[in-house]
Amino acid sequence: MALHTTTDSVSGEPQRLRQQGMSPLEMERSEHAAAKAFRRILPFIFICYVVSYLDRTNVSFAALGMNADLGITAEQFGFGAGMFFIGYFLFEIPSNLVMQKVGARVWIARIMVSWGLISMATAFVTGPVSFAIARFCLGMAEAGFTPGIYLFFTWWFPGSWRAKITAAFLVGIPVANIIGSPVSGALMQLTSHETLRNWQWLLMLEGLPAVLLGILCLFYLDDRPEKAKWLNSEEKNLLQRRLDAEQQQIAAKHGSSMRAALYNPLLWLLAFINFCGIVGSIGVGLWMPQIIKQLGVSHTLTGFLTALPYLCGALIMLVWARQANASTQRIRWIGGALLMAAVALACSALVSVPVVKMLALCLTVSGILAFQASFWALPTGIFTGNAAAGGLATIVSVGNLGGFFGPSLIGYVRQMTGGFMWALLAVSLVLLIGAVAVTAVRDPYRNEQ
C-alpha cells in the first residue's frame, strides 16, 4: 500500500532543506516521525473511509428489493440516491471550517456517529419522498468527512508523504466495494423476516459500524503532532517544524485565506474536474448492481461480480498513483486516467457480450479510481490554512454535485430509453470533458523540483 515518491524525496530536495532551516539529519528524523504517524493513523482512517463509502453506496444493493417493495421507479431512485450529494454540498464547507476550529478528533467522531444512525434509519423509509429525504439527511451528516480527512493529513504529513497517504486512503473505495458487494449481495439473498425485509436488514447492519467507529475515534485520534503521546518530544518538534515551514511556503505562493482560495480560478477548475470524475464514479457505482443484474444472475453472484471491477481498480490505482507521482508529467497521468474511463464506459454501453461488458466495466472503474488517487495531490500542494479548509471543501462539495447529477442522469435517460446504453454514453461524455479540462492545470510540484 505504501507508494514511494521520487520527485519529493529527502535526498532530492536540498533547496527545500535550506528553506526550512533543517539539517539532513533533522530531515531524516522528521521522516521517521512521519512514518510512525503513517503506521498509527492510516489504518484507522482507512477503516473509517471503507465504512463511509459502504454506507453511501449500499443503497445500490438495497434497491434490488426496496424499489419493488416501495414502488420506486428508476428515475425516482436516481433522484433520491443523488440527494445525498445535495446535502453533502450544502454543508461541506461549514463542516470543514468547524473542524478547523474544534479539531479532527471531535468532529470526525460527530460525523461518523450521526451518519451511522441516519444510515440505519433509512431502512424505515416508506416511499420515494421519504427515501430522498433520508438520503439528503445522510449527506448532511457525512458532509465534511472526506475533505476533513484531507485537511487532517495536511496537519500531520509533509508534502513528500501527501500523495502516498492520499492514494493509500483512497484504496478504501475499492476495498469497500470488494468487501461490501459480496456481503450486501448475500444479505439481499436472505429470506425476509415477517416484519423486516432483506434490504432493511442490509441498511441497519451496515450502518452500525460507523457509530461504533465514531465513538472509538474520540479515544484514538490526535488533532496534531504536539498532542500525540506516542511521539517523543524531538519527533513532535521536528515534524511540526517541517509542516509549519511547508505551509508558510504554500501561503506565500498562493495565499492562506478563504478569500484567496475562492478568488483563485484554479480552485474552480479543480472543482469542475472533480465533478466530472464523480459523475462517473457515483453514477456507475450506484447503478452497477442493476446493470450487472440484467445479465440474468442471482443477487449473490451480482455481489461478487460487482466487486470484480473494484478489485482490478485497487491494483491499478496504486500503480497509477505511484507512476504519476514519480513522473515529470503528472498531469498527463491524471487526464489519461479519465480518458481511459471514458473510452471503457462507452465500450461497456455498446457491447452486449457479458465477458466483454465486464472487462469494460473493470477498466472504467480502474480509470476512475486511478484518477482519484493521483488527482488529490494537486489541491493539497496549492492550498494551506483556511484556504485549505475552505478550498478542499469547495472542491469536494462542488465535485460531489456530480454524485447527484450522475445517478439522476442515468436514471432519467434509462427511464426515457428503457435501457442503459444511452445513459452510460452520456456519462462517458462527461468523463471525456473532464479529461480535456485536466490539460489546463499546471502541476504545482514541478516548480519545486
Secondary structure, DSSP 8 states (H G I E B T S, - for coil): -----SSS-STT-HHHHHHHT--HHHHHHHHHHHHHHHHHHHHHHHHHHHHHHHHHHTHHHHHHHHHHHHT--HHHHHHHHHHHHHHHHHHHHHHHHHHHHH-HHHHHHHHHHHHHHHHHHGGG--SHHHHHHHHHHHHHHHTTHHHHHHHHHHHH--HHHHHHHHHHHHTHHHHHHHHHHHHHHHHHHS---SSS-HHHHHHHHHHHHHHHHHHHHHHH--SSGGG-TTS-HHHHHHHHHHHHHHHHHHHHHH-SSHHHHHT-HHHHHHHHHHHHHHHHHHHHHHHHHHHHHTTS--HHHHHHHHHHHHHHHHHHHHHHHHHHHHSS-HHHHHHHHHHHHHHHHHHHHH---HHHHHHHHHHHHHHHHHHHHHHTTTGGGT--HHHHHHHHHHHHHHHHHHHHHHHHHHHHHHHHHSSSHHHHHHHHHHHHHHHHHHTT---TTGGG-
